[in-house]
Amino acid sequence: MRTSFLWLEVTGRCQLECRQCYAESGPSGTHGSMTRADWTRVLDEAAALGVETVQFIGGEPTLYPHLALLVEHALALRFGVEVFSNLVHVTDELWELFSRPGVSLATSYYSDDPAQHAAVTGRPSYARTKANIAEALGRGIPLRAGVIDLGGGQRADDAQRELVELGVPAVGYDRVRQVGRGVRDRQAGVEQLCGHCGDGVAAISPDGAVWPCVFSRWLPVGNVLDDALAAILSSGEAERVRAELTGAFAARQPRGDAGASGGRLDSCHPSCAPEPCQPTCAPRCSPSCSPCAPFRRCWPTYR
């Protein structure tokens, strides 16, 4: 199966400790075992495979010291590039990088109330994220945002409304996915997935593990520190996992408009993966907020 989109989870470090973070990232996270040379090699291998779009994610990718070099390399290879950031802190150098043609941004948002927003992220992040959303739009940088609803009276609708008022052209919504710190009353499992995992997409962790998507972290199919990306994606283990997921998704009971999509859920946003028209197009389906989706065939999106 051809892979057209990759999540590159370059770090597990983040300034925030969001209550629902699927990656369980935070200030004590690390950049993992992957070196800059390893990530560069992965980009080269992805280009040879015909991958069209990559998303840099974490953790918080702007905390990764070699992000600019990797984005430049990805652009030189003619990838569409999306950076999924909390937009808490963006340097002048990164603003210049994000303004390059072929680069887009994605972020998550939680409430129009600063205290409620901070209760989700673990620190007073509302004002900075909001200001940097406005800065990105002012610079003409393609941007999408997703609201993740954790319940409990969260002002999710108001957050979506505020993003629209700010001028964000693509605003998604998702319920919290029970993966990582998002686990509430059940363990992570296929019922938390949108139904597109491994379907032309794959994710790579800071330690080189390859997953069908950033949410299916319990299903590694190989490691790019041990094998070439092409060998991993075409391996018997990758085929077995894809077949397992396909069977699980097909067995889902139709729900709402999911019946017409073969048991696939509404996206799992901010989104998982951009669509081929990337990164300026808005998602086709009701988006959500995850790292998944810059464009949305699988628009899962969130952190």
C-alpha positions in Angstrom: 0.0 0.0 0.0 1.3 3.4 -0.9 2.0 5.8 2.0 1.3 9.5 1.2 1.4 11.0 4.7 3.8 10.7 7.7 3.6 12.1 11.2 7.2 12.8 12.4 7.0 13.0 16.2 10.4 14.6 16.7 10.3 15.2 20.4 8.4 14.2 23.6 9.2 17.5 25.3 6.5 20.2 25.7 6.0 23.3 27.8 2.5 22.1 28.6 1.0 19.0 30.3 -2.4 18.7 28.6 -4.8 16.5 30.5 -5.6 14.5 27.3 -2.2 14.3 25.6 -2.1 11.0 23.7 1.8 11.2 23.7 2.0 11.9 27.5 4.5 14.7 26.7 5.6 17.4 29.0 8.5 19.4 30.4 10.4 16.2 31.4 10.1 14.7 27.9 13.1 14.0 25.8 14.0 14.2 22.1 14.4 10.4 22.1 16.9 8.2 20.3 16.5 9.6 16.8 19.3 12.0 15.8 19.0 14.8 13.2 20.8 12.5 10.7 18.3 9.7 11.4 15.3 12.1 10.7 17.1 13.4 7.6 17.5 9.8 6.3 13.8 9.1 7.1 12.8 12.1 5.0 15.0 10.9 2.1 13.5 7.4 2.3 10.0 8.9 2.5 10.6 10.9 -0.6 11.8 7.8 -2.5 8.5 6.1 -1.4 6.4 8.9 -2.9 5.2 10.3 0.4 3.6 13.7 -0.3 3.2 15.4 3.0 4.8 15.3 6.4 3.7 16.7 9.7 6.2 17.7 12.4 4.7 17.0 15.8 5.6 16.2 19.4 5.6 16.9 22.2 6.1 20.5 21.0 8.1 20.5 17.8 9.3 24.1 18.2 11.3 22.8 21.2 13.2 20.4 19.0 16.6 22.1 18.2 16.8 20.9 14.6 13.3 21.6 13.5 14.2 24.4 11.1 16.9 22.2 9.4 14.4 19.3 9.0 11.7 21.6 7.6 14.2 23.0 5.1 15.2 19.5 4.1 11.6 18.5 3.7 10.8 21.5 1.5 13.9 20.8 -0.6 12.4 17.3 -1.2 9.2 19.0 -2.2 7.1 17.7 0.6 4.1 19.6 1.8 4.9 20.4 5.4 2.7 21.1 8.4 3.9 21.9 11.9 1.5 21.0 14.7 2.3 23.4 17.5 0.8 24.6 20.8 1.9 28.1 19.6 2.9 29.0 23.1 6.3 30.4 22.0 7.5 31.0 18.4 10.8 32.7 17.7 11.3 35.3 15.0 13.4 32.7 13.1 10.6 30.2 13.2 8.1 32.7 12.0 10.3 33.3 9.0 10.4 29.5 8.4 6.7 29.1 8.8 6.1 31.8 6.3 7.9 29.8 3.6 5.7 28.6 0.7 4.7 25.0 1.3 4.5 25.3 5.1 1.4 25.4 7.2 0.5 25.4 10.9 -2.0 23.5 13.1 -2.9 24.0 16.7 -5.3 22.9 19.4 -7.6 25.1 21.4 -9.7 24.4 24.4 -11.8 27.4 25.7 -12.4 31.1 25.4 -12.0 31.3 29.2 -8.3 31.6 30.2 -8.7 29.8 33.4 -10.5 26.9 31.8 -7.9 26.8 29.0 -5.1 26.6 31.6 -6.9 23.9 33.5 -6.6 21.7 30.4 -3.0 22.6 29.4 -1.5 22.8 32.9 -0.3 26.3 32.6 -1.5 29.8 31.6 -1.2 29.3 27.8 -4.4 30.9 26.5 -3.2 34.4 25.8 0.0 33.3 24.1 -1.7 30.7 21.9 -4.4 33.2 20.9 -1.9 35.9 20.1 0.2 33.6 18.0 -2.9 32.4 16.1 -3.5 36.0 15.2 0.2 36.5 14.3 0.1 33.5 12.0 -3.0 34.7 10.3 -1.6 38.2 10.0 1.5 36.8 8.3 -0.7 34.9 5.8 0.5 31.5 7.1 -2.0 28.7 6.4 -3.5 27.6 9.7 -6.0 25.2 11.0 -7.2 24.7 14.6 -9.1 22.1 16.4 -11.0 22.2 19.7 -10.9 19.1 21.9 -13.8 18.7 24.2 -13.0 17.0 27.5 -16.5 17.5 28.8 -17.3 18.8 32.3 -18.8 22.1 31.1 -15.8 23.0 28.9 -16.7 26.0 26.7 -15.9 24.1 23.5 -18.6 25.8 21.4 -17.4 29.2 22.6 -13.8 28.3 21.7 -14.8 27.3 18.2 -16.7 30.6 17.9 -13.7 32.6 19.0 -11.5 30.9 16.5 -13.9 31.7 13.7 -14.0 35.3 14.9 -10.2 35.4 14.8 -10.4 34.4 11.2 -9.2 30.8 11.4 -10.4 29.3 8.1 -10.5 25.6 9.2 -11.8 24.9 12.7 -12.3 21.4 13.8 -13.8 19.7 16.9 -13.3 16.4 18.6 -14.1 14.6 21.8 -11.1 13.5 23.9 -9.6 10.2 22.7 -8.8 7.8 25.4 -5.1 7.3 24.6 -2.2 8.3 26.8 -3.2 10.8 29.4 -6.6 10.9 27.7 -7.5 7.5 29.2 -10.5 7.8 31.5 -12.7 4.7 31.9 -11.1 2.3 29.4 -7.7 1.4 28.0 -6.5 2.6 24.6 -7.9 0.5 21.8 -9.3 0.5 18.3 -12.6 2.0 19.4 -10.6 5.3 19.9 -9.4 5.4 16.3 -11.0 7.1 13.4 -10.9 4.2 11.0 -8.1 5.4 8.7 -5.0 4.3 10.7 -2.4 2.7 8.4 -4.5 3.6 5.3 -1.8 5.5 3.4 -0.5 7.0 6.6 2.1 6.2 9.3 3.8 7.8 12.3 7.3 7.7 13.6 8.2 8.3 17.2 11.2 10.1 18.8 12.7 6.6 19.4 12.1 5.5 15.8 9.1 3.2 16.4 6.7 3.1 13.4 2.9 3.1 14.1 -0.2 3.1 11.9 -1.0 6.5 13.3 -0.1 8.7 16.3 -3.0 7.3 18.3 -2.3 3.6 17.8 0.9 3.6 19.9 0.3 0.0 21.1 0.7 -1.3 17.6 4.4 -0.8 16.5 5.2 -2.4 13.2 9.0 -1.8 13.2 11.7 0.8 14.0 13.5 3.0 11.5 16.7 2.7 13.7 16.7 -1.0 12.7 15.3 -1.2 9.2 14.6 1.0 6.2 11.2 2.7 6.2 10.2 1.0 2.9 11.0 -2.4 4.4 8.9 -1.7 7.6 5.9 -0.4 5.7 5.8 -3.4 3.4 6.7 -6.0 6.1 4.5 -8.9 7.1 4.0 -7.3 10.5 2.7 -4.1 8.9 0.4 -6.1 6.7 -0.9 -8.1 9.7 -1.6 -4.9 11.8 -3.4 -3.2 8.8 -5.5 -6.3 8.3 -6.3 -6.4 12.1 -7.4 -2.8 12.0 -9.4 -3.2 8.8 -11.3 -6.0 10.4 -11.9 -4.1 13.6 -13.2 -1.1 11.7 -15.4 -3.1 9.4 -17.0 -4.7 12.4 -18.2 -1.4 13.9 -21.9 -0.8 14.1 -22.9 2.1 11.9 -23.4 5.3 13.9 -24.7 8.5 12.5 -23.1 9.1 9.1 -20.3 6.7 10.0 -22.3 3.9 8.3 -21.5 5.3 4.8 -17.8 5.3 5.6 -17.4 1.7 6.5 -17.5 2.0 10.2 -15.1 5.0 10.3 -15.7 7.5 13.0 -16.0 11.2 12.6 -12.5 12.5 12.4 -10.3 12.5 15.4 -9.0 16.0 15.3 -7.2 18.8 15.1 -6.5 16.4 12.6 -4.3 13.6 11.8 -3.3 14.1 8.3 -3.6 16.7 5.7 -5.2 16.0 2.4 -3.4 15.9 -1.0 -4.5 19.5 -1.7 -2.6 20.5 1.3 -2.1 22.7 3.3 -4.4 25.5 2.3 -7.6 23.5 2.0 -10.1 23.1 4.7 -11.1 19.6 5.8 -14.0 18.0 4.0 -15.6 16.4 7.0 -16.4 17.7 10.4 -12.9 17.9 11.7 -11.5 17.3 15.1 -8.4 18.2 16.7 -5.5 16.0 16.6 -2.1 15.9 15.1 -3.6 13.9 12.5 -5.0 16.1 10.1 -3.8 18.9 8.2 -6.1 18.0 5.4 -8.6 15.6 6.1 -9.2 12.3 4.7 -8.5 11.0 8.1 -8.6 14.4 9.8 -7.7 13.1 13.2 -6.3 15.9 15.1 -5.4 16.4 18.6 -3.0 16.7 21.4 
